[in-house]
Amino acid sequence: MNKEEQIKLIEDMQKVVEQMRLDDIEEDPETAEELFECSCCGKTKMLAGSIQYGKYRLCNDCVLLAETGLAIGKFKNIDELVKAMEDTRLQEMCEFIKQQEKRENN
């Protein structure tokens, strides 16, 4: 797959993933208010647009990473993506702890 094809694929997937989020909200508006911790990036995100891949639930942003990464052959499965995002999850956890300490000290 050449660079132009990859860019087109990514643009198409962005539209699909955004539509998934909008469809979820239309079907059940509460999914925009329900939050969960993404198994991939570690951030607290809205349930709308998320997908369960086996034992992992990925937020809408990570679904985009997953689907495009799989399509262009960056990785073979979701486990590889989750492992590759370990540093991002750890940074998110550290930031959460720092914010919690600030709240407790004020």
Secondary structure per residue as TSV (DSSP state, phi and psi in degrees):
chain	resnum	aa	ss	phi	psi
A	1	M	-	360.0	124.1
A	2	N	-	-81.6	174.2
A	3	K	H	-60.6	-42.2
A	4	E	H	-63.8	-40.4
A	5	E	H	-65.6	-38.6
A	6	Q	H	-63.8	-43.8
A	7	I	H	-62.4	-43.9
A	8	K	H	-62.0	-44.0
A	9	L	H	-59.9	-46.1
A	10	I	H	-62.3	-44.4
A	11	E	H	-61.9	-42.4
A	12	D	H	-63.9	-43.5
A	13	M	H	-65.7	-35.3
A	14	Q	H	-59.0	-42.9
A	15	K	H	-65.7	-43.2
A	16	V	H	-63.3	-47.3
A	17	V	H	-66.4	-39.3
A	18	E	H	-64.2	-40.0
A	19	Q	H	-65.0	-36.7
A	20	M	H	-59.1	-43.6
A	21	R	H	-62.6	-46.9
A	22	L	H	-63.7	-40.8
A	23	D	H	-62.5	-42.4
A	24	D	H	-60.4	-43.2
A	25	I	H	-66.5	-39.6
A	26	E	H	-64.9	-42.8
A	27	E	H	-67.0	-41.8
A	28	D	-	-146.9	92.5
A	29	P	G	-54.5	-24.6
A	30	E	G	-64.8	-21.8
A	31	T	G	-64.9	-19.9
A	32	A	G	-75.9	-21.3
A	33	E	T	-99.7	-24.9
A	34	E	-	-75.3	132.7
A	35	L	E	-116.1	154.9
A	36	F	E	-151.2	164.7
A	37	E	E	-95.3	119.1
A	38	C	-	-64.8	131.4
A	39	S	T	-68.0	-17.6
A	40	C	T	-95.9	-60.4
A	41	C	T	-90.6	-17.8
A	42	G	-	82.7	-0.2
A	43	K	-	-83.3	154.9
A	44	T	E	-84.0	118.8
A	45	K	E	-131.9	165.8
A	46	M	E	-74.8	148.2
A	47	L	S	-66.4	-31.8
A	48	A	T	-57.4	129.1
A	49	G	T	84.7	-2.5
A	50	S	-	-82.2	159.3
A	51	I	E	-135.6	142.2
A	52	Q	E	-90.6	118.0
A	53	Y	E	-110.7	96.4
A	54	G	T	59.9	-120.4
A	55	K	T	-85.9	-2.1
A	56	Y	E	-109.4	136.9
A	57	R	E	-109.3	124.1
A	58	L	E	-109.0	140.1
A	59	C	-	-70.3	169.1
A	60	N	H	-57.3	-40.7
A	61	D	H	-64.1	-42.3
A	62	C	H	-74.8	-26.9
A	63	V	H	-61.0	-41.6
A	64	L	H	-60.7	-46.5
A	65	L	H	-59.1	-44.8
A	66	A	H	-63.4	-51.7
A	67	E	H	-66.8	-41.0
A	68	T	H	-72.1	-40.5
A	69	G	H	-61.7	-41.1
A	70	L	H	-66.0	-42.6
A	71	A	H	-65.8	-35.7
A	72	I	T	-96.1	2.7
A	73	G	T	80.7	20.4
A	74	K	S	-65.2	-32.7
A	75	F	-	-150.8	164.2
A	76	K	S	-94.1	-25.3
A	77	N	S	-154.9	171.8
A	78	I	H	-65.6	-33.6
A	79	D	H	-55.6	-41.0
A	80	E	H	-64.5	-40.2
A	81	L	H	-64.5	-47.8
A	82	V	H	-59.6	-42.0
A	83	K	H	-64.2	-41.3
A	84	A	H	-64.8	-26.2
A	85	M	T	-92.2	9.0
A	86	E	H	-56.0	-44.2
A	87	D	H	-61.9	-39.6
A	88	T	H	-63.0	-43.7
A	89	R	H	-62.4	-42.8
A	90	L	H	-63.6	-41.5
A	91	Q	H	-61.6	-40.9
A	92	E	H	-64.1	-41.4
A	93	M	H	-63.7	-42.4
A	94	C	H	-62.7	-42.4
A	95	E	H	-63.9	-40.9
A	96	F	H	-60.7	-44.9
A	97	I	H	-63.4	-43.1
A	98	K	H	-60.6	-44.8
A	99	Q	H	-64.6	-38.7
A	100	Q	H	-66.7	-41.0
A	101	E	H	-62.5	-40.1
A	102	K	H	-60.7	-45.2
A	103	R	H	-63.3	-40.1
A	104	E	H	-70.3	-30.5
A	105	N	H	-83.4	-10.4
A	106	N	-	-97.6	360.0
